[in-house]
Amino acid sequence: MTKITTMYTLLLLFVSVCCPESSLGNQRLDVAMEGPWIFYVQKNFPTANGPSTVLVAVAPKVDHHIAPVFSSGDGAQFKPGVYCVVFDKLCVPNPTNASNLTSDTYPDPHPIPLTKPAWDWKQYASTAYIVILPLPTYYSADGKESLTFQDALPTQTTQHVPSSPLASYAIGVQLHYLNGPNRIDLYSCTNPSDASSCTTPAATHDEENSGTLRLTIRSDETPTNPDKCKWHVHGAYHQMLGLVDPQLSDNPHKRYIDVPDFDKTCTPNDPQQTPYHPMTSIATHSKEGKMKPVNPNISEELEALVKSLQSLDLPDDGSQVALPALDGQAKDFSGKFLRVSDLSKLGDNLAKTRTGLTALLRERAKGAGTMSKNRHGLGPDEFKLKVGIALEQESALQHDADLSMLSIYSGKDCRAAIILVQ
């Protein structure tokens, strides 16, 4: 063995002993963000490791849009609130004093620039989806679309209105981190003004860094539910503008998006003429029913089902209706957002519950005439009623779980233009 080889071997041995694998060098990460996201670069934001520039992403609740998905493979949806994308259990682990987003050698992403100095995004902490992220090394567009802006909406009388020049704007963004984490999670924040308060995991477990994290909000448009007028795009922009500049005091020439000409089938019901209600959602398909965000109450629905099952006169420990398994899941899922793997396991247990309850009804029906009251004091009719309620709860919970899983995996691109507040 040569002297150089020996020195190299000793160096490798020193690194393997003294330096854990996680500290050898961080992995890269891309965060793909699609939907009606508003970006804001917040400087001197308090974190556990000192003040830092952070990237704040804010999205309004807009009808006919599916609740946001947080996924590096095993995704979950989340409710309105303030969250932090944590790298290896830390919110903003490496503070920086960088002052702005940069695209480096990527083409300019060109998000819609809205002026609003010192924008107070924290006022929407309970009504919008707000995510705090470390400032990325670079960012780039994930698709662009050509748009125009109008000061006024065209009418039957005024068929055409002046428009800004046609220009391409990002409809999705990729955030590129050269020093990413090994594990990724979403933590909820008790204080929107301080990242050190973001310490509670919002989902049931973290995820491995797969190379790409997706924070996506999709529309519910399908071939059977087409949005030929682009109302979901117009409504999303209208609601985003309402969060940033509802009085249009700083952006008077960006009141409307992409309606230079009057269209009798679309313009009269365009959601951009709806008054701003920045604290609530707005309808984007005025002639259709509303699509509520899914997965808001699955853990609560599961707890209610468990209580119903516990109130029955069940043989043994309730294994016939999967009560022990559901009770364990209810405790594990309490206050958490369920990932795809959780929903899959829940679906398996609910199927057992449905089969077991149906069998119990058949068994009790055979001896209903002579059945005496059980240890819960339930007569035959009351038992039948309670089982019926439990079956309805199981059916509703299974429906919501299926819809949530489907929403995590599917949905049409929102195609709402990304906004950067400056």
VENWO-V493025 format. One record per backbone hydrogen bond with DSSP energy under -1.0 kcal/mol. CO is the residue of the C=O (numbers start at 0). NH is the residue of the N-H. If there is no record, write none. Layout:
CO|NH ; CO|NH
This chain:
1|5 ; 2|6 ; 3|7 ; 4|8 ; 5|9 ; 6|10 ; 7|11 ; 8|12 ; 9|13 ; 10|14 ; 11|15 ; 12|16 ; 13|17 ; 14|18 ; 19|22 ; 20|23 ; 26|179 ; 28|176 ; 29|212 ; 30|174 ; 31|214 ; 32|172 ; 33|216 ; 34|36 ; 36|418 ; 37|57 ; 38|420 ; 39|55 ; 41|53 ; 44|51 ; 45|194 ; 46|49 ; 51|44 ; 53|41 ; 54|132 ; 55|39 ; 56|130 ; 57|37 ; 58|128 ; 63|219 ; 67|77 ; 68|215 ; 69|75 ; 70|213 ; 74|339 ; 75|69 ; 80|129 ; 81|188 ; 82|131 ; 83|186 ; 85|184 ; 86|89 ; 89|86 ; 95|52 ; 101|138 ; 102|105 ; 109|169 ; 111|419 ; 113|421 ; 115|118 ; 118|120 ; 119|122 ; 120|123 ; 121|124 ; 123|127 ; 127|80 ; 128|58 ; 129|82 ; 130|56 ; 131|84 ; 132|54 ; 137|175 ; 139|173 ; 142|170 ; 144|168 ; 146|166 ; 147|257 ; 148|163 ; 149|255 ; 156|158 ; 157|154 ; 158|261 ; 166|146 ; 168|144 ; 169|417 ; 171|141 ; 172|32 ; 173|139 ; 174|30 ; 175|136 ; 175|137 ; 176|28 ; 181|208 ; 182|87 ; 183|206 ; 184|85 ; 185|201 ; 186|83 ; 187|199 ; 190|193 ; 193|196 ; 194|197 ; 196|189 ; 196|198 ; 199|187 ; 201|336 ; 206|183 ; 210|29 ; 212|31 ; 213|70 ; 214|33 ; 215|68 ; 217|65 ; 218|411 ; 221|224 ; 226|229 ; 229|233 ; 230|234 ; 231|235 ; 232|236 ; 233|237 ; 234|238 ; 235|239 ; 236|240 ; 237|241 ; 238|242 ; 239|243 ; 240|244 ; 244|247 ; 250|253 ; 255|149 ; 259|160 ; 262|265 ; 262|266 ; 266|269 ; 269|272 ; 270|273 ; 276|279 ; 281|62 ; 284|287 ; 296|300 ; 297|301 ; 298|302 ; 299|303 ; 300|304 ; 301|305 ; 302|306 ; 303|307 ; 304|308 ; 305|309 ; 306|310 ; 308|311 ; 311|313 ; 314|317 ; 317|320 ; 317|322 ; 318|321 ; 321|325 ; 322|326 ; 323|327 ; 324|328 ; 325|329 ; 326|330 ; 327|331 ; 328|332 ; 332|335 ; 336|203 ; 338|342 ; 339|343 ; 340|344 ; 341|345 ; 342|346 ; 343|347 ; 344|348 ; 345|349 ; 346|350 ; 347|351 ; 348|352 ; 349|353 ; 350|354 ; 351|355 ; 352|356 ; 353|357 ; 354|358 ; 355|359 ; 356|360 ; 357|361 ; 358|362 ; 359|363 ; 360|364 ; 361|365 ; 373|376 ; 377|373 ; 378|382 ; 379|383 ; 380|384 ; 381|385 ; 382|386 ; 383|387 ; 384|388 ; 385|389 ; 386|390 ; 387|391 ; 388|392 ; 389|393 ; 390|394 ; 391|395 ; 392|396 ; 393|397 ; 394|398 ; 395|399 ; 396|400 ; 397|401 ; 398|402 ; 399|403 ; 400|404 ; 401|405 ; 402|406 ; 403|407 ; 404|408 ; 405|409 ; 411|218 ; 417|111 ; 418|38 ; 419|113
